[in-house]
């Protein structure tokens, strides 16, 4: 996804993981523990939640954040987000890669948390991130009448 914002602004916002639930619908809350670790609470089926701690395993300022869940996570996951200047000075390209492997009893929770089509959900999150960073808000029609009779 290409965003019309500079790399350092996007990286800085994302790097404060407490910001992520603002545009990631599957997250309830993220608490930053220290420079490398954070605690995540995600939305799961039947008004429940899944929790895990994650640790940054590689970081390149204004370029890359890679993470992995630590032992004991409800849903094991890892991935990275990469920021790079777009060609011809046209903003920043942001790419997210996510891998997860739920334990046997948490398949339904993982499907809800990361979506039955995780790629689609990540794309939706990136579109909301783009809207929020470029306009300061996320457009929605939730709660609006449909106009149907």
Secondary structure, DSSP 8 states (H G I E B T S, - for coil): -EESS-HHHHHHHHHSGGGGGGT-TTEEEEEE-SSSEEEEEEEETTTEEEEEEEEEEEEETTTEEEEEE-TT-SEEEEEEEEEEE-GGG--EEEEEEEEEEE-GGGHHHHHHHH-TTHHHHHHHHHHHHHHHHHHSS----TT------
